[in-house]
């Protein structure tokens, strides 16, 4: 399977054929493993400061389903949510695996990294020798990993965890590592974005990234570009209230400034997404989410005025 075919799979689904990327991934990965005789992708998954929504979104992956990802694609060595080991056994598994597989595993980080006061606002492990903060763990493991993947907007850019006033000093993973981080942003991510990124790492290595470090195959175009209600926008036919079927720009839709393929990939087993159920896009994949999307249900020009006023107010303080 050539690299171009992976991109064609994404393109076919975008154009509305009766297939989707997830359907194609598992057979492609199995074929790759059978030809290359390569083992599954080793993954260490750390959860830091977020709501845990991204591992829940990941559990909703559909073909490959969750157990198929674990069975056929990745070797999950450590995860707060998915592993059976606890306590000292889990800590031993975490650090021994990272050292044994130096330069060969993928570090997945879910959540922002608190940096104020030495990172004490997020402790991932307590040992007899002392606490290990998310900041320490990410920096240590990040140096050992072959790839680092930030799953969710908190891990990618700080997200809700870094919203004003951000007293913990939370930041995205790339801000605490002196290396490239693959940002799979979203609050939460679409499971296809994450599983597709893992599949690309397995078969081809690093995907082509945009200026924010996100895989272009999922984030190249704005929501607005491919929105099913674009014709309403072009005719300036805007919804009068939430729930109306016209363009949601008047109700605060951030689609014109938000890069993701939600309109054609969709959610919940590829059948729906916010605008389809008459609510606006809130720009959850953006670097400035959520502050840049606030107030949520006001048009973009008013959001921008609000942001300027908030910045001026902060300067006066």
Secondary structure, 3 states (H helix, E strand, C coil): CCHHHHHHHHHHHHCCCCCCHHHHHHHHHHHHHHHHCCCCEEEEEEECECCCHHHHHHHCCCCCCHHHHHHHHEEEEEECCCCCCCHHHHHHHHHHHHHHCCCCCEEEEECEEECHHHHCCCEEEEECCEEEEHHHHHHHHHHHCCEEEEECHHHHHCHHHHCCCCCCCEECHHHCCCCCCEEECCCCCCHHHHHHHHHHHHHCCCCCECCCCCEHHHHCCEHHHHCCCHHHHHCCCECCCCCCCCEHHHHCCCHHHCECCHHHHCECCCCECHHHHCCCCCCCCCCCCCHHHCCCCCCHHHHHHHHHHHHHHHHHC
